[in-house]
Amino acid sequence: MVRELHNDDAGRYLVATATGSHYVLDLKARTVTRQMGASAPLVDYLDAGFSQLRRDGEALGLLLLESCAVGASARFWIHVREDIPTLRMTSPVVRIDALDPSGA
């Protein structure tokens, strides 16, 4: 398991959050894709429910990976709309798994 990702890292990663959402970060292609409720939320987040966000399931342009570390909220600057950058913050990250760490 990876503990932290940085903006200049390469590869593809699956980031799981406390509410059960999963994010696939492709740091070579510079995209992020969110899947709502892909796994059960942690006990402390059972009351949070599921939040559907605009363009869930679509690969969105990743402008900047501000932070992404296990135990803290991830912060991504993305293109939800082409005319204005959007800051998306997650619930605490519980796991980061390398899908293709080489970036090939």
C-alpha positions, 0 to 999 in steps of 0.5 A: 500500500502507498502512503502518500502521492505527490503531484509529480508522481507517475502511474495509476492509483486507486484511492479509497476514502472513509465514505466509500468513494473510490478515485482512480488517479492517472498521474501520467494522463493527468485524470481523476475518476470518482466512483461513488459508494464503491465500498462500505463506509467506515463506521464513523462515516455511516451517517454521512450517506452517499453523495453524488457529485457532478460528472461521477464516473467520468475521467476529469482533467487533473490540474493539480494534486494538492495533497493525497495521503492516508489519514487525511482528506485528498485535495484535487484541482480538476476540470469539472467545467472547462471554464473554471478550475474546481477544488474537490476535497475527499473524506479521509483517505483510508487506502492508496493502491498502485494500479500501474505505478510505473506510469507505462 
